[in-house]
Each structure stands twice: as C-alpha cells, then as structure tokens.
Amino acid sequence: MSYIITNIDNVFKLLLEHIEMTGLAVLIAVAIALPLSWLITYYRWLNVPVLGFLGTLYTIPSLALIILLVPIFGLNRQSVIVAMIIYTQIILVRNFSVALQSIEPAILEAAKGMGMNVWQRWWWVQLPLILPICLAGVRLATIIAIAIATIGAKFGAGGLGVLLFDGVSQSRYDKIWAGAIGVAVLAFAINGMLFGLQVLSNSKWKIRQFIHTNTT
C-alpha cells in the first residue's frame, strides 16, 4: 500500500488504462455475441459448429493467443483487446443463447397478439427478460478480460500489469503487491457493480404481469 500511496498518480493512470481496455473489449464482445446468440437460437443447426469453434479458441492459452495476434495487429494494445474479445465470446454466446431459449413461447405469442412487431418484442419483452441472465455472463467475461488485460502489459498494452512485470524484473515486491492489489480491487469492484445491476434488472415478474394484464 505504501507504493500506491506514494505513487498514486501513476497507479491511477494505469488503472484508467486497465478499465479502458477492459470496457472496450467487453463492449465489442457483447456487440458480437448478441447477434451470434440470436442466430444459433433461431437456427439450431448453427449451435454445435459455432460453440465448438469458439470453445476451441478458448482452449488456446491467452499468452499464446496474443503472440499469434502480434503479427497481425502489432505489439500493442490492439492485439491484447482482440485476444480479450476472442476469449470472452464462448462465455457470452453460450450465456446469451441460454437466456434467449429460456423465454417461454407463450410470452412472445402474447406480445405478438398485442400487435408488437419484431423490434418491439425484442425491446419491450425479450431484452428485459434475458437481461439478468445476460449480466451474469457479462460479469464472468469481464473478470476474464481484466485478467487478460493484466497479461497484456507484457505486450505494451499498459494497465496495472505494468506494476507486476516491472516489479518482477526489478525485484520490487512493493510494485508487485501494488499491482496485485490494484487488479484484485478492480475485479471485485466491477463484479460488485455488475451484480447490483443484475439484481436491479431482475424484472421478469413485471414483464409477465404486463403481458398478463394486457391480454386479460
């Protein structure tokens, strides 16, 4: 903690870099995973090949994956962010597809009977129903992204991992502890925030009540 207190500006800068990398990677990953999940939900024959391919990518060690991406994106933050996106896809796609499949067909039929079009059914019915389950997947994906971003410091991506790697190379245990504490606190804080959102979004009963009220 003494290193963090005496170098608060540098630690805060590295923390912001870590958050920026993680946030960008998770946002892009969700934007890719959501339509993929929709496709494998409505076209079931795509389920096995898509999840199989994403599962295979997930088995590649994160360090090796980043190294494979370096010739394409360079020795920089881009390679690390792409690796984070790839790694989180299997978690997000599997989670989102399970959430979509959990919606009872009767609810969608009732919404359709009310005159809702495809977009309205998605926005007013499907999204609120799947949001709590989806946020659980986003929580896990975010923690994994934070971990990979830490390794990314080895490839010039910045972030709190810089403290860890500098500490190891310089035999500075205060830097190692500062980096470890920073990453742990960040992971706990984001996990807690997303868990809070997950609890608040658990409005399944409200949607059911809304559909029931307007169809009786």
Secondary structure, DSSP 8 states (H G I E B T S, - for coil): -HHHHHTHHHHHHHHHHHHHHHHHHHHHHHHHHHHHHHHHHHSGGGHHHHHHHHHHHHTS-HHHHHHHHHHHH-SSHHHHHHHHHHHHHHHHHHHHHHHHHTS-HHHHHHHHHTT--HHHHIIIIIHHHHHHHHHHHHHHHHHHHHHHHHHGGGGT--STHHHHHHHHHHT-HHHHHHHHHHHHHHHHHHHHHHHHHHHHT--HHHHHHHHHHHT-
